[in-house]
Amino acid sequence: MQPFLNGGFIDSGHSKRRSPLIFLTSMVIGISAGLMRSVTSVALAGLLICLSFGVATLLSSSAPSLMWLVVAIAGYNVGLINLVLGMLLVQRLRAA
């Protein structure tokens, strides 16, 4: 553990383990929002991801890296794209 000037500690070994978890969680949020088939729910879910990052930045003693927001937004978009491709695949398999 490395001490900070403000008395807090950072564990450098755990930051790499969080990245896939954040990506998968936001991917599931993207799939869930897309299943609602509402543009409002898709936009609101994306906005809430950004809003939760902003709240975490304000309330945290050490600001989270902007990389985590980029990973979350990328996972959200991948979830939406996977949903669209999955629905297209199911539609084509039913037609065949």
C-alpha positions, 0 to 999 in steps of 0.5 A: 500500500502506498500512503497519500498526503491526505492520510488515505491509502491506495491499493495498486493491485486491485485497480486492474481487477475492477476494470472487467467488473465495471465493463461487464456491469455497464454492459448488463445495464446497456442490455437491460436498457435496450430491452425496454425498447425506449429511447428515454430509458436508454438515454436515462441509463447512460445519463445515470452512469455519468451522474454516478461517476460525478457523485463518486468524484464529489464524495470521494477523498481521492478522485476516481480516474476518468478511465473508469468512466470511459470503461463504463461508457464503452461497456454500456455501448457494447451491451447495446450493440450486442443486444441489437446484433442478437435481436437481428440474429434471432430474426434471421434465424426465424425467417430461415 
